[in-house]
């Protein structure tokens, strides 16, 4: 060819030959030979790229806004039908095209965030532009970050919002998704580090980080909590209808009531107790616990079921709840509101005068709550301040419940479940999402009445399914590891108490320790340390017992609106008793181990998100009080500093080691102490301190503190030698070294 092709000819060639789009391929196609011709071709291709007509990627050219036939894709969340979709891993346009991933037998199981190499074919699909066939899965998920975008002429940088995320991420121009300066964004790693910074690509813009109620939104995205229901899930929920009596047991005349927090968002359990009229059980009680029959509405394999399983549980924030089920169910048809008929699963338990459960009977029924009450209201009535709403219920409902609880307390005292006293914080927000106050929930006997009733119902459910030989998910809590027990023993000894060694650990041993510390200055420290020594509870098809509750058989039955585990237990009961076709399915049983891990992980995810949200709200609340002093206790000791729990808000802050004192501090990991090399000052867990708030960062939830006083006295200064210089006291160093050697010889 004597002359160069036009730009339109080059563009058409690239469109027609997407697999032959390198500069060499284009030169060969148009018979361009020799240096001058290739230089001119390079110039034309550069102009096309600058004009936006083509895009260059790894020496390959393609028409702008199109995808090559073989691409790297990032898997997105499946739709309500379970179909898998993806977007290009790299896309420099506004909205990336949606790609339907066609899976075949033998393809790897893929989840949200996974990356694949796939062969693409353009299609005119409903809501997608291409179909993809998997060639292979690529490595692990891309690393992601949530942070504040800071724009620059070269693109910008992302400042992570994590407390420990002090390394910024670099965002090249073209990968910013048109994010604005100061906007909250989510990004993923897009290449190797450059100038010490990880290269990132913004994948989602989340708006103003300081906007109303943005705090929980940050946690939702940071922890990957699904907060939008697919259309198919909402459609199934909207189609649900009130449940008729049918073959159910009619419990509508039973005076069941719900007792919940005053701000309860759902009501899934109701109770009733009365004295047992059986002469063979003098002083005994009959206790009914009725639970919302969620299984009637959430059928195995349905869109509602798939979404509930993926969520695992509801997640609660101070300003919102991310529910496991749509509000049509969680707030209405499955919620046991007063005066309306509701489907339920109920258990009738016979209790003797010593609080032991003699027998139980499960049933599938229809109930009608006599009243929706809250804890404070019920407790006030028992204390003599009876509201008009509660007055008609006192003799028939409220007093018998408390009398039944007094009986159950006797069995609890013998069983000795772990008795931790850890106050729960309550954050009050304005309509704009600003923290108005931080207080602690008041704990009443009314709370304990309901807790003990729920525990007994959960035990009954586990025992019933064991009897029926039906698979279920147990709530498992294993005993502490020897290492954690040794750490707790060290704290106890340092506080002047003892935790016996060389015997099978029981919760009664821990309760004895907590009882010794009660009312002393070490009360809170021992409660926190005991909690930290515990393993984390989880779900498992195998029964390993519940150490904390001192129970051999335990399963979650009482909260199916907000926990998928309870829904599985309900279905197992339906299957075991033959109560309908909505019981535990064959697929449910096959996937039981996978479900257990999935919902255990989801529970941890929710707990972390809830904790992070509270930290950020507390930091926002205290940000106006920077420079003020607060009292607190040392709750953690590390080489890099001290963690302090403030008395007023129970917020946790860090005293960096540079703020502890003007000397070197030796860190003793075994004793959890810092010891000054010059003064000999030793700071350990539980030490009373006065601190000054140096910094409060709402977007990360971080609090930085300065140590002002310890144990009511000013910090001792390092001893000065000749010429005013600091002179380390060698005997202190020697003593510390000796103490460490002694510990190692044990």
N, C-alpha and C positions, 0 to 999 in steps of 0.2 A: 504494500500500500504506500503510495507516494506522499500522501498528506495525512496529517493527524486527524483522528476522529473528533467529532463535535462533542460537547458536554452531554447533549441529549443522547448521542449514540453510546457514550460510555455508561451513562446512567441506565439505559435500556439493557445493555450487556450485563451489568451487575445484577439487575432485576431478574433477567432470564437465566443467569448462571451463578446462583448464590454460592455454589461449592467451588467455583473457579474465579475467585474475586481478589487474588493478590495482584500486585503491580506486574509481576512477571507474567501471570495468566492473561492480564488485559493487554500487555504489550504483544504477547504471542498471538492473541486473537486478532489484533489489528495490524499484524506484520510490521511492528515497529522494531527496527534493529539499529544498532549503533548508539553511541553516546548522545549526540544532539537530540535524536528522537526521544530517547528515554528521559532526557532532562525535561523536554517539553511536556511529555506525558505526566511526569511527576508534578510539573507546575499546574497542569489542568486538574489533576486529582486533588491537589492542595486547594485550588480555588473552589472545586465542588464541595470539599469538606467545609471550607469557611462559609460558603453560601448555605450550607445545611442540606445540600442535595444528597450527600452520601456521608456515611460515618466510617471511621477507621478504627479497627480493633485488632491488635496483635497482627499487624501487617495485612489484614484482610479489610476490603471495602465492602460496604453494603448500603442499600438505599436507606436514607434516613427514615426512622420510624418503623422499620421492619426488623424481623428477626431472622437470623441465619437458620438453615435447616437443622443444624445440630447446635444446641444451646445448653448452657448451664441454667437450671431453674431452681427456685426456692419454693418449697411446698408451703401452702397456706392452710388454714383450718378447713376441714371438710365441710360441705354444706349439710343441710338438714337430712338429705337423702343418703349421706355417707359418701358421695362422690368426691374425688380428690382433685384439687386445683392447685395451680402454681403460677408464679410470676417470674419474669426474667431476673436472674441474680444481679444483672447489671443492665440498667436502663437509664438513659439520659433524657427522656421526654417527661411530660407532665404526669400522665396516668399510665402505669405499665399495663400491657395487655394481659387479660386473664386467660389461662391455658388449662384445658381439661386434660388431666393425666389418665390415660387408659392403662390399667394394670392387667397383667396376665399372671397365670399360675407360675410360681417360681420367682416372681418379682419380690424385692425386699419390702418389708412392712415399713411404711413411711409415716412420719408425724410432722406436725407444724414446725417449720424452720429447717427441716432436712434439705439437703442440696443434691440434685441429680443431674447427670448428663443425659439429655433426651433428644430424640429425633422428632422434629416438629412438622406438622402439615396444616396449612391454613384451612379453616372450615368456617361455614356460616352458622355458628352455633348460637344457642339462646343464652346470651350473657358471656360468651367466650369466643375468641377469635382463632384459636389453634387447638389442635389435639396433639398430645405428646405421648410417645412410647419410650419407656425407660431403657436406656442403654446400661447405665450402672449408677449406683449411689456413690456420692463423693464425700468421703471423710465425715467429720462431725459437723454439727451445726455451727454457723458463723457466730463469733462472739458478739454480743449485743451490749449496748450501753444506753442509759436514759440520762439525759442531761440538758443543760442550757446552751443554746446555740449562740455563739458570738461571731457575727459576720465580719468579713474582711474582703479586701479587693481580690484575694486569691481563693475565695471560698469562705472559709471560716474555721472555727474550732468549737468543740463541745466540751463543756465543763461538767463532768459527771456529778450526779446528785447523791451518789452513795457516800457514806461517811468516810470510807477508806479509799474512795476513788479520786485521788489527787492528781492523776496523770490525765492531761487533756488529750483529746482525739482530734486529729486534723481532718478537715473535710475539703477536698479539692473543689474548685468551681465545676459546676455541672452535676455534682452529686449532692447538692444542698436541698433539693426538692423545693426550691424557692422559699426556704424557711427564713423568717425574719429575725433580726437581732433580738436576743432576750427570750426567744420562744422555747418552750419545752419540746424536745424532740426525742425520738427513738432512732438509733443508728446501729449499723452492724459493721464489722470489720470488712474492709474492701481491699486490703493489700498489705504489703509489708510495712514495717516502720520506716519513717523518714524523719530525719532530724530528731530522732528519739521519740517521735509521736506516732501512734497507730493511725493509719489511714482509714477513714470511715465513710460510709454512705448513709445518708439520712433515709429512713424507710417510712417514717410516720411523723407528722406534725401534730402536737397535742395542745397547742395554744399557750395562753399566758400562765406561767407557773405560780404567779401571785394572785390569780383570779379566785373568786369565791369557790370554795369547796374543791380546789385543785389538789389538795393534800391527798385525799383518798384516791383520786384519779391517778396520781403518780404511783401509788402503791399497786393499784390494779394493773397498770401497764408494766411496772417494774417486775412484778412477780408472775405476770402472764395469767391473770385470773380472767376467765371468760365473762364478759359483762353485757353482752348483747345476745338476745335469743334469736336464733334463725326463724325465718317466717313459718316454716313447717311446724316448729315447736309451738309457736304462738297460736297457729291455726288449730292444732290438736287441743291445746288448753282452752281456747275459746269455744270449741265444740262440746266441751264437757257439760254434763247436766247433773242436777242433784240426784243423789242415789235413792231409789225407792226401797221400801222395806223388803219386799221379795221374801226370800228364805232366811233372812237375817233374824237374829234374836232381837225382840223389841225391848230396848232399854230406856225408852223415852220417859218412863215414869220414875226412873232411878234418879235421885237428886244429885247428879254429878255437877261439879263446878270446876272452872279453870282458875288457877291462881298463878299469876305471872308478874314480871316486872311492870312498872307503870307505863313504860314506853314499849311494851312488847309489840313486835310486828306480826307475829303469828301465834296461834294457840293450838298446839298439837297434843296436849295431854289434859285430861280431866280426872278428878278423884272423888271418891265418896267412901266413908267408913261408918260402920255402926257396930254396936256390941253384938257379939255372937249369942244367939238365943239357944244354942245347943248346950244342954246340961253337961255334956261330956267335955266342954271347953269353957269352964268358968273363968271369967276375967279376960276372955279372948275377944278378938274382933274379926269382922269381915271387912277386907279392904278391896275396893274396886279401883282399878286404873284403866281408863279408856283412852285410846290413842287414835288419832286421825287415820282413816283407812286410805292412805295414799296409793296403795297397790291397786285399788279399784280404778283409779284414774291414770296411773302411769304403768302401762302394760309392757311386759318384756319385749324388747326389740323395736318399740315405737320410737318416734323422733324424740318424744319427751324423755323416754328412758335413756337413750343414747346421750342426750344432753345432760341429764342429771348425773349419769355415771361419769361423764367427763368433768363435771364441776366438783363432784364428790361431796360437797357440803355448801351451805350458805356461808358467806363471809360478811362479818359485821364491822362497820366503821362508825365513828361518832356521828357522821352526817348522812350515812346511807347504808343500805344492805345490798349486797350482790346475792340474790337468792338462788337456791338450787332449782327451784321451780318457778314458772311465771306467776305473776300476782293473781291471776284468775284462780289459780289453785291455792298457792301459799297464803294469800290474803283473804280468800273467800271460800271456795268449795271444800277445801281440806282444813280450813281453820274452824275450830270448835267454838263458834260465836254463840252467845246466849240466845235462847228462844228459837233456834232454827234446827231442823233435823240434819244430822250429819252422820255419814258412814263412819264406823269405828271398828277397831280391833280391841277387845277388852279382855282383862284377866281378873277373875274373882279369886282372892287369896284368903285362906283361913289362917289366922295368927293366934298363937296361944298367949297366955298371960305373961310369958317370959320373952315375948317378941319373936319366937321362932315360927317360921312358916310351916304349917302342918300339911297343907295341900293347896293346889291351885287348879283353876279351870279356865281355858281360853275359849273365846267365842267371837264370832263375827256379827256385829250388831248395828243397830241404828239408835243414836242417842240424841238428846236435846239438853244442852247445858242450861242449868238453872240460873247461872250468873257468871259473868266475866269479872273476876276480882284481881286486885294487885296485892303484893306482899304487905306493903305498909298499911293498907286498908284493913286487911285481915288481922294483922298484929295489933293495930290500934283497937280493933273490936275486942280482942282477947284481953287487952289492957284496960278496957272499960269505956273507950271512946267509940261507941257503936254508931255507925252511919245508918241512915234509914234504909239504904239498899241492903245492908248486911244484917240488920235486925231480924228479919223473918227467917234467916238461915242459921242463926246462932245455935239453937238447940238441936236441930236436925242434921246440920252439916258441919259447922265450924268446930264446936266443942268436941263432937265425936272424933273429928280428924286429929285434934291435939291429943285427945285421950289415947287414940291408937298410936300416935307418935311416942307418947310416954312409955308405952309398952315396948315398941320397937327399939327404943333407946337402951333397954336392958340387954337385948341381944347384941346390939352394937357395942356396948361396953365390954362384953365378953369377947366379941370378935376382934375388937381393937383395930379398926382401919386407921390409916395414917391421918393424924389430926393436925393439919397445918393451918395456921392463921395468917393468911396473906390478904390484906385489904385490896379491894378492886377499885381502880380509879374510875371516876365518872367525869367526862369532859362535856361541859355545856357550851353549845355554840349559838351564836346569833343567826338570824335568817341569812346574813351575808357570809356565814361560814367563819366568823371570827370567834376565837375562844373567849368566852365570858368568864368562866371560872373552872377550876379543877378541884374536885372534892373526892371523897371516898364513899362508896356505896355502904349504907348501913345494913348490917346483916341481922335479920330477925329469926326468931324461932319458926316463923312462917316459911322461910327459905328451907329450913332443915326438915320441916314436915314433908314438903314436896320432894326434896332430895331423897329422903329415906324411902318414900313411897316408890319413886322411880327406880331406885337401886333394887328394891325387892322385885319389882315387875321385870327388870332386866335379868335378874337371877332366874326368875320363873321361866322366862322365854328360853334362856340357855338350857335349863334343865328339861323343859318340854321337848325341845328339838333333839336333845341327846336321847331322851326316852323314845322318841319317834324314829330315831336313827336317820335324821334328815341333815343334809349338809347346811352349814351356816357360817357366818363370820363371827368369830369370837372377838371380844375386846380384850387384848392381851397387854399386861403390864408386868414385865419381868423385874426381878429384884436387882438392886444396884450391883455394879461390878465391884470386885475387891479393891480396885484402885480408887474408885469414887468413895467407897466406905472408909478407906484409909485417910483420904483427904478430909472427910467429915469428922473422923475421929481426931485428926490433928486440930481442927478448928475447935472442937468440943474441949479438948485438953487445954488448949491455949486460953479458953474462956473459963476454965476452972471446973469443967464437968467431965463426965466419963461416959463412954459408949463401949460396952463390954466387947471383948474380942474372943475369938475361939469358940463361937457357938453359932448355930443356925440362926440367921437374922430373921427376926419377926418385926412386924410393925409396932408391936407393943414395946420393943426395945427403943425404937425411935421416939415413940410417944412419951416414954419415960424421960428421955433426954429433953424433949420439948417442954415437958412439965417442970423439969428442974430449972429451965431457963425462963419460964413464964414469970413476968413481973420484974425481971432483972434487966439490966442494961444490954444484955446479950440476947434478949428475946427475939427481936427481929432478925439478928444475925443468924441464929440457929435455925429459924424457920426458912430463911433464904438458902442457907447452906444445905439443909436437908432436902429442899426442893431441887437444888442443883445436883445432888447426889443421885436423884432418881433417874431411871431410864425413861425414855419416851414411850408412851402407850401407842399401840398400833393395832391393825386388824389382821386376822389370820384365820384360815379355815381349820388350823390345828389349835387345840386348847392348851395353852401354857399357863393359865390362871391369871388372876389380877392381884399382884402383890400389894399395891396401895390400898385397895379396898379389903384386903385379906379375904378374898373369895376364890373358890376353886372354879366355879362356872359363872361366866359373865358375858353377856352379849347386849348390844345396843338395840333396844326395841321401842323406846319412848319418844323419838324425835324424827319420824320419817319425812317431815316437811323440809327439814334442814340437813339431814344426813342420809346418804345413800346406803350406808351400812344397815340402818334400821329398816329400810325398804326391802333389802335382801332377807332380813330376819322375818319380816311380815310375809313375804312370798314363801319362805320355807314353811311357816306355820300354815299357810293356805294349802300348800302342797301336802303337808303332813296330815291335815284334817280333811282334805278333799272338799274344800269350800268353794271351788270354782276353777276356771281355766286360766286365771291370772296369777297362778302361783309360780314358784321357782321353775324356770324353763330349763331344758337340757343345755342350752347355750349358757345360761347363768351358771349352772353347775360346772361346766367345762372351764369357764373363765374365772372361777372363784378366786384362785390364787392371784391371777392378774388383776382382778378387781380389788382384792385386798391391798395390793401394793399401790395401785392407782389412787385409791381413796385415802390411804395412809399418807402418800405424798401430797395429795391435795390438802389434807388437813394441816400438814406442816407449812405448805405454801400460804394458806389462809392465816395461820398463826403469825408467820413472819410479816405478812402484809399488814395485819392488824397492829402488830407491835411497832412496825416502822411508822405507821400512820399516827399512832399515839405519840411517838417520839417527835414527829414533825409538828404536831399540834402543840406539844409542850414547849418546844423550842420557839414556836411563834408566840406563845403566851408569855414566855420569859424574855423575849427579845427587847421588850420595852424596859426591862429591869437590869440591863447590863450595867455593871458597876456596883450593884447592891450585894450585900452579904447574906448568906443562907447557912443554916445548920444542916448537918447530915451525918451519915455513917459511911465508912469505907466499905464498899460492897465487892471490890475486886482489886487484886494487886498484880501488876505485871511489871516486866523489866522497864517498859516505856512510861510507866506512871500509875496513878491510882484512879480507880473508878469510885465515884461517890453517889449514893442515893440520897437525894434531898428530902428532908422531912416534910416540907410543905406540900410538894406535888408528887413525890416519889419518882421524879425525873432522875435519870442517870446522866452524870457528866464525867468528864475526864480531866484530871489534874496531870498535865504532862510532867515528866520527870524533871524538866528544867525549872518547873514551878514549885517543886516539893521543897527545895532548900538549896543553899549555896555550898554544896559539898557533893562528893560522889556517894551514891547509894548502892549497896550490895543487895542483889535480889536473891532471896531464898525461896525457890519454887516449892519446896517441901512444906515449909512453914507459912507460905504465902505472906512474906514480910519484905519490907525494904528497911535496911539499916544504914544509917549515916556513918561514913568512914571517919569523920572528925568528931562528931558529937555523940555518937553511939545511939542516937535516936532511932527507935524501932517502931515502924508503923505496920500494923496488921489489920486483918479483916475485923470489922466492927468498931474500929476506932472512931470516937466522936470528933468531928471536925467542924470548923467554921470556914467557909470558902467564899470567895468573891467571884461573881459571874463575869468572866472576861469576854465571852463570845457566845452568841446563840444564833444558829444558822437554820432558819425554818425549812429551807429547801432540802437539807440533808438530815435534819433532826439532831445535829451535833451541838453539844454544850461543852465549852472549854472553861475550866475553873482554875482559880488560884488559891493555894492554901494560905489561910490567914492564922488560924489557931488549931491546935490539936489537943484534945482532952482538956479544953478550957484554958489552956495556956499558950503564950506566944511561942513561936518556933525558936529553939535555941540556936544561936549563931555559932559557926565554927570557931574553935579556939585559935587565937592569933599568937604567932611566935615573935621572934625578934624582927624589928623593922616593920611591924604591922602585917607581916605576911601570914597567910593561913598555914598552920602547922598541923598536919594530920597526926592523930593520936594512934601510934602504932599498936598499943595494947588492945585497942578496939578491933583493929584489923585482925590481930592474932586471935582474939576471942572468937570472932566470927569464923575464921578459918578453922579453928579448933572445933567449934560447934558443928560445922559442916562435916569434918572428918568423923566425928562421933556418930553423926547420923548415917554416914555411909557404912559404918561398921555394924550397924544394927542388923 
